[in-house]
Amino acid sequence: MRRTGLATSLAVAFLATACGALGPIASPIATEARTVTATTDATKTLTVKDGMVFYDRAVDPSHGIRFPPGTYTLEAQDASYWYLRAPAPLETREFKSGKVSESHSALGGLMIGKSTMKTFVLPAAGYADGENGGKVLIWKLGGEFVHLEGRDWSKSF
């Protein structure tokens, strides 16, 4: 009887985590080249209501990224993610002593996992254009992004 209770508890804990109870990513900054296939589908869009800003840490951040408001359109995919192009460049900033020390903009958007099971650890990310039509993952988004769905962003699929 004890084994069944333990197995049930573990299954419930796993499902709760899989449903978006993930916490923030430890270090969101990344530089990971991704090979993608260009694709379009007018039914797959993502809308960011008022723009979204994420920081590398809650207290005294050293880096941040801003996803502009508007409709993001599907432009590519790989085996695990849909790549949705932002309507304007993404903005990244570096901070020193609480002030912006560097600011950059890059063409790119949001990559959203196709399946919770495939993208459990990294459900979404920010990407920039790479070489030869590829994409570069530049900012990992975890549970903090997932929990904003319906409030700050929505998707059509």
C-alpha positions in Angstrom: 0.0 0.0 0.0 2.8 2.4 0.8 4.3 2.1 -2.7 1.1 3.0 -4.4 0.8 6.2 -2.2 4.4 7.2 -3.0 3.9 6.5 -6.7 0.7 8.6 -6.8 2.4 11.4 -4.9 5.4 11.4 -7.4 3.0 11.4 -10.4 1.0 14.4 -9.0 4.2 16.3 -8.3 5.5 15.6 -11.8 2.2 16.8 -13.4 2.1 19.9 -11.3 5.6 20.8 -12.5 4.8 19.9 -16.1 1.8 22.2 -16.1 3.9 25.3 -15.7 5.0 25.4 -12.1 8.6 25.7 -13.2 10.5 28.5 -11.6 12.8 31.0 -13.3 15.8 29.8 -15.3 19.0 30.0 -13.3 21.0 31.9 -15.9 18.8 33.1 -18.8 21.6 34.4 -21.0 22.7 32.1 -23.8 24.3 31.9 -27.2 23.2 28.7 -28.9 23.0 28.4 -32.6 19.9 26.6 -33.9 19.2 25.0 -37.3 15.7 25.8 -38.5 13.5 25.3 -41.5 11.6 28.3 -42.8 7.9 27.9 -42.6 4.7 30.0 -42.6 1.3 29.4 -41.2 -1.1 32.4 -40.8 -3.0 30.5 -38.0 0.1 30.4 -35.7 0.6 33.8 -34.1 1.6 35.1 -30.7 0.5 38.5 -29.4 2.4 40.4 -26.8 0.0 43.0 -25.3 2.2 45.8 -23.9 5.8 44.5 -24.3 7.5 42.3 -21.8 10.8 42.8 -20.0 12.8 40.1 -18.3 16.0 40.4 -16.2 18.7 37.9 -15.4 18.0 38.3 -11.6 15.3 40.0 -9.5 17.7 42.1 -7.4 20.4 44.2 -9.0 20.1 42.8 -12.5 23.1 42.9 -14.9 21.2 42.0 -18.1 17.7 42.5 -19.4 15.7 41.8 -22.6 12.6 43.5 -23.9 10.1 41.8 -26.2 8.1 44.5 -28.1 4.3 44.6 -28.2 2.4 43.3 -31.2 1.8 40.2 -33.2 4.6 37.7 -33.7 4.3 35.6 -36.8 5.6 32.1 -37.5 8.7 32.2 -39.6 10.5 28.9 -38.8 10.5 25.6 -36.9 12.8 22.8 -35.8 11.9 19.5 -34.2 11.0 21.1 -30.8 10.1 24.8 -31.3 8.0 27.2 -33.3 10.0 30.5 -34.1 7.7 33.5 -34.1 9.2 36.8 -35.5 8.7 39.9 -33.4 7.1 42.9 -35.1 10.1 45.1 -34.1 13.7 44.4 -33.0 14.3 42.9 -29.5 16.2 45.1 -27.1 19.0 43.8 -24.8 20.6 45.9 -22.1 23.5 45.6 -19.7 23.5 47.3 -16.3 26.2 48.5 -14.0 25.4 50.1 -10.7 21.7 50.1 -11.6 22.2 52.1 -14.8 22.2 51.0 -18.4 25.8 50.6 -19.6 25.1 49.1 -23.0 22.1 48.7 -25.2 21.6 46.6 -28.4 18.8 45.7 -30.7 18.5 42.5 -32.8 16.0 41.1 -35.2 14.4 38.0 -33.8 11.5 36.9 -31.7 10.1 34.2 -29.4 10.6 30.5 -29.8 7.8 28.4 -28.2 7.9 24.7 -27.5 5.8 22.5 -29.6 5.2 19.9 -26.8 5.4 20.3 -23.1 7.1 16.9 -22.8 9.8 17.8 -25.4 10.5 21.3 -24.0 9.8 20.8 -20.3 13.1 22.3 -19.1 13.0 25.2 -21.6 9.4 26.0 -22.7 10.3 29.2 -24.5 13.2 31.5 -25.4 14.2 34.7 -27.1 16.1 34.3 -30.4 18.0 36.5 -32.8 18.8 35.9 -36.5 21.9 33.8 -37.1 23.9 33.0 -40.1 22.5 31.4 -43.2 18.9 31.6 -42.1 19.6 30.0 -38.7 18.6 31.3 -35.3 20.5 32.0 -32.1 18.9 31.3 -28.8 19.8 34.4 -26.7 17.5 34.4 -23.7 16.0 31.3 -21.9 12.5 31.7 -20.6 11.0 29.4 -18.0 8.0 29.3 -15.7 7.9 33.1 -15.3 7.1 33.4 -19.0 4.6 30.5 -19.0 2.7 32.1 -16.1 2.2 35.3 -18.1 0.1 33.6 -20.8 -3.3 35.0 -20.9 -2.3 38.2 -19.1 0.7 39.6 -21.0 0.7 37.4 -24.0 -1.4 34.9 -25.9 -1.1 32.5 -28.8 -3.5 31.4 -31.5 -2.5 27.7 -31.4 
